[in-house]
Amino acid sequence: MSLPCLAALPEPPFYAVIFSSQRAAGDAGYAAMAERMLQLAARQPGFLGVESARGADGFGITVSYWESEAAIAAWREDAEHRIARETGQRQWYRQFAVRVARVERAYGGGQ
């Protein structure tokens, strides 16, 4: 799934789940699982969009946007997502952090 640079989002308020991570060496199925998670998340009720970037050093940030905390909780409970999280903790990430925030204002510019 090819991602646009910026997610097309509704007017706030909405929620952002910010996932920061430092990858471990090697792929070990990571790319395929990341693609699957994007496809699966996009089909979840309340999903609004995603933005993601990863540097050559393996540090990455993925921000997924959601209509509500209930939608975030439902995504967290998805069985395939749970497997991906557990695998990530065991083998794909040296360290990671998840932060959930309510977006009150949003603005931007450019073409």
C-alpha positions in Angstrom: 0.0 0.0 0.0 1.6 3.3 -1.1 1.1 6.1 1.3 0.6 9.8 0.4 2.9 12.2 2.2 0.2 13.6 4.4 -3.1 12.0 5.5 -6.3 13.7 4.4 -8.0 14.3 7.7 -11.3 15.8 8.9 -11.5 18.9 11.0 -10.5 18.2 14.6 -11.1 16.9 17.1 -9.8 13.4 16.4 -7.1 11.2 17.9 -3.5 10.4 17.0 -1.6 7.2 18.0 2.1 8.0 17.7 4.3 5.0 17.4 8.1 5.7 17.6 10.5 2.8 17.2 14.1 1.8 16.7 14.3 -1.3 14.4 16.5 -4.2 15.2 18.7 -5.5 12.4 17.2 -7.6 9.5 13.7 -7.8 8.1 12.5 -11.2 9.4 9.1 -10.6 7.9 8.7 -7.0 9.1 8.0 -5.4 5.7 5.2 -7.9 4.9 3.6 -7.5 8.3 3.8 -3.7 8.1 2.0 -3.7 4.8 -0.6 -6.1 6.2 -1.2 -3.8 9.2 -1.7 -0.8 6.9 -4.3 -2.7 4.9 -6.0 -4.0 8.0 -6.1 -0.7 9.8 -7.5 1.1 6.8 -10.6 -1.2 7.0 -11.2 -0.6 10.7 -14.2 1.5 11.8 -13.0 4.9 12.9 -9.7 4.9 11.0 -8.9 8.2 9.4 -5.4 7.9 8.0 -1.8 7.3 8.6 1.6 9.0 8.1 4.9 7.1 8.4 8.6 7.7 8.0 11.7 5.6 8.7 15.3 6.7 8.5 18.3 4.8 7.2 19.4 4.3 10.9 16.2 2.3 11.6 14.4 5.0 13.6 10.8 5.5 12.6 7.6 7.2 13.5 4.1 6.2 12.4 1.1 8.3 13.3 -2.3 6.7 12.8 -5.4 8.9 13.1 -8.7 7.8 14.6 -12.2 9.2 15.2 -12.4 8.1 18.9 -10.7 6.4 21.7 -13.1 3.5 21.3 -11.9 3.0 17.7 -8.3 3.0 18.9 -9.2 0.4 21.6 -10.9 -1.8 19.0 -7.8 -1.7 16.8 -5.6 -2.6 19.7 -7.8 -5.7 20.3 -7.7 -6.9 16.7 -6.2 -10.4 16.7 -3.7 -9.9 13.8 -2.7 -6.5 15.2 -2.0 -8.3 18.6 0.3 -10.8 16.8 2.1 -8.0 15.1 2.7 -6.1 18.3 3.9 -9.3 20.1 6.3 -10.1 17.3 7.5 -6.6 17.2 8.4 -6.6 20.9 10.2 -10.0 20.5 12.2 -9.4 17.3 11.6 -6.3 15.2 12.2 -3.4 17.6 15.1 -2.6 19.9 12.9 -0.1 21.6 9.5 1.6 21.0 7.0 4.0 22.5 3.3 4.5 21.9 1.6 7.8 22.7 -2.1 8.6 22.3 -3.2 12.3 21.9 -6.3 14.2 21.1 -5.8 16.6 18.2 -7.6 19.9 19.0 -6.2 22.0 16.2 -4.7 21.2 12.8 -3.4 23.5 10.0 -0.8 23.4 7.3 0.3 24.7 4.0 2.0 23.9 0.7 1.0 22.4 -2.5 
